[in-house]
Amino acid sequence: MSLAEKFFYWCDDNRRDFKREYHDDIVKDFDADAEIWEHKTDPFDECGYYSTLTCVRFSDGSHVSFNYKGE
């Protein structure tokens, strides 16, 4: 199982809250060597909160993206 697959199980087991915690902190607690960046799905959205995805490349090369709710 890749780190991308294990990540969400780990988040559930550790009760991580995507709405209230910084996504960078959640990811780094799981994999300190992960690469993290943001992608805006709608460049015309002035707020950007709902149209921003957190993208992650884990240290094993697997990757995942998720929204503000962790979905």
C-alpha positions in Angstrom: 0.0 0.0 0.0 1.4 3.4 -1.0 1.8 6.3 1.4 -1.0 8.1 -0.4 -3.4 5.3 0.4 -2.2 5.0 4.0 -2.4 8.8 4.6 -6.2 9.0 4.9 -6.4 5.9 7.1 -3.7 7.6 9.3 -5.7 10.9 9.4 -8.9 9.0 10.5 -7.0 7.1 13.1 -5.4 10.2 14.5 -8.6 12.4 14.1 -6.9 15.0 12.0 -9.3 17.9 11.1 -8.8 19.2 7.6 -11.1 22.2 8.1 -9.3 23.5 11.2 -5.7 22.4 10.8 -3.1 23.5 8.3 -2.9 20.9 5.6 0.9 21.3 5.5 1.1 20.4 9.2 -1.1 17.3 8.8 1.0 16.0 5.8 4.3 16.7 7.5 3.3 14.9 10.7 2.6 11.9 8.5 5.6 12.2 6.1 8.2 14.8 6.9 9.8 14.4 3.5 6.6 15.0 1.5 6.4 17.8 -1.1 3.3 20.0 -0.8 1.9 22.7 -3.0 -1.5 24.3 -3.8 -3.4 24.3 -7.1 -6.3 26.7 -7.8 -9.0 25.1 -9.9 -10.7 28.4 -10.6 -8.2 31.3 -11.1 -11.1 33.8 -11.2 -12.3 32.8 -7.7 -11.3 35.8 -5.6 -11.7 34.0 -2.2 -9.9 30.9 -3.4 -10.8 28.9 -0.3 -13.2 26.5 -2.0 -11.3 26.2 -5.3 -7.9 25.5 -3.9 -6.6 21.9 -3.8 -3.7 20.8 -1.6 -1.4 18.6 -3.7 1.1 16.2 -2.1 3.9 14.0 -3.4 4.9 11.6 -0.7 8.4 10.3 -0.2 7.6 7.0 -1.9 6.5 8.9 -5.0 2.8 8.4 -4.6 0.6 11.5 -4.8 -2.8 12.8 -3.8 -4.8 16.0 -3.9 -7.6 17.1 -1.6 -9.8 20.1 -0.9 -10.4 22.1 2.3 -12.4 19.2 3.8 -9.9 16.5 3.0 -11.9 15.1 0.1 
